[in-house]
């Protein structure tokens, strides 16, 4: 059993890390750092409760530390854990800036420790279906990939650190890493990047909307977008190819279930849920005539696969699904995207 220490028990720690770690065979959620409150102790009575990073790192059988704290603390806490000889998973983004992320990766490499990022949404069932669809070639040559992460939150959340000014805050640093991860897994590194990062809500001070475009050869584009002002949300995924198109509206079911305290892997999806979470594949002939239209159900949807891979990496049985090099590429695109938005121009990759 690999002892895991979780630092942070806000939304990310409580909903997206603790229940997943707890459900993976071979991992033991041995300690949780919750600075105040008793929620963690009530939900996970077998875990030790720490009130500081130092207290958690003093627990000798904790081998892996998971960091689910505000973005501006990722670099400092990860460095502290690596220095203490622990392997580290950081919730996205790896650090507030690319330079910090690059230095942190060097620090981990010099100490021979695992450092990786929780890009869990690549294990969404709809994205798994998209990967299978593209790999199977049914859409022909892909010319456009669109990924939207829309919400309708016209009012700011009280005391929400993401909505305050500060390093690593704002919707771009919160949601763009998920969308960039998908694009890089599906299409690889781009040739150029352009972005428009902005504030749409009148009372907001941190960015709450963005349009990020990754430019590829042969006219291929990845359009990655999010907003907090979408009373009617755009499709989750849209793909256009020379032989057809794929359209998927609803989000993967894991996030809302985990937020509600449910364990999606213990539930059998109903027929209605399966239909709601399916996409539509439309195939066309060379003259544009529709030849078929079919429902594409989501593929396997299980965030536990992320932590099962981490377990196997630590046991010497696998390579990381999310390498630190991949995480740095995500960070570089975030950095170039911010520069592009500030300069209002398209910037070549690598910048």
Secondary structure as GFF3:
##gff-version 3
##sequence-region A 1 351
A	DSSP	beta_strand	2	7	.	.	.	ID=ss1
A	DSSP	alpha_helix	11	11	.	.	.	ID=ss2
A	DSSP	pi_helix	12	18	.	.	.	ID=ss3
A	DSSP	alpha_helix	19	22	.	.	.	ID=ss4
A	DSSP	beta_strand	27	33	.	.	.	ID=ss5
A	DSSP	alpha_helix	39	43	.	.	.	ID=ss6
A	DSSP	beta_strand	48	50	.	.	.	ID=ss7
A	DSSP	alpha_helix	53	57	.	.	.	ID=ss8
A	DSSP	beta_strand	64	67	.	.	.	ID=ss9
A	DSSP	three_ten_helix	71	73	.	.	.	ID=ss10
A	DSSP	alpha_helix	74	83	.	.	.	ID=ss11
A	DSSP	beta_strand	87	91	.	.	.	ID=ss12
A	DSSP	alpha_helix	98	110	.	.	.	ID=ss13
A	DSSP	beta_strand	115	118	.	.	.	ID=ss14
A	DSSP	three_ten_helix	120	123	.	.	.	ID=ss15
A	DSSP	alpha_helix	125	136	.	.	.	ID=ss16
A	DSSP	beta_strand	142	150	.	.	.	ID=ss17
A	DSSP	three_ten_helix	161	163	.	.	.	ID=ss18
A	DSSP	alpha_helix	171	187	.	.	.	ID=ss19
A	DSSP	beta_strand	192	198	.	.	.	ID=ss20
A	DSSP	beta_strand	209	215	.	.	.	ID=ss21
A	DSSP	three_ten_helix	217	219	.	.	.	ID=ss22
A	DSSP	beta_strand	221	227	.	.	.	ID=ss23
A	DSSP	beta_strand	237	241	.	.	.	ID=ss24
A	DSSP	beta_strand	244	248	.	.	.	ID=ss25
A	DSSP	alpha_helix	253	259	.	.	.	ID=ss26
A	DSSP	three_ten_helix	264	266	.	.	.	ID=ss27
A	DSSP	alpha_helix	271	276	.	.	.	ID=ss28
A	DSSP	beta_strand	279	284	.	.	.	ID=ss29
A	DSSP	beta_strand	290	296	.	.	.	ID=ss30
A	DSSP	alpha_helix	304	314	.	.	.	ID=ss31
A	DSSP	alpha_helix	324	343	.	.	.	ID=ss32
A	DSSP	beta_strand	347	348	.	.	.	ID=ss33
###
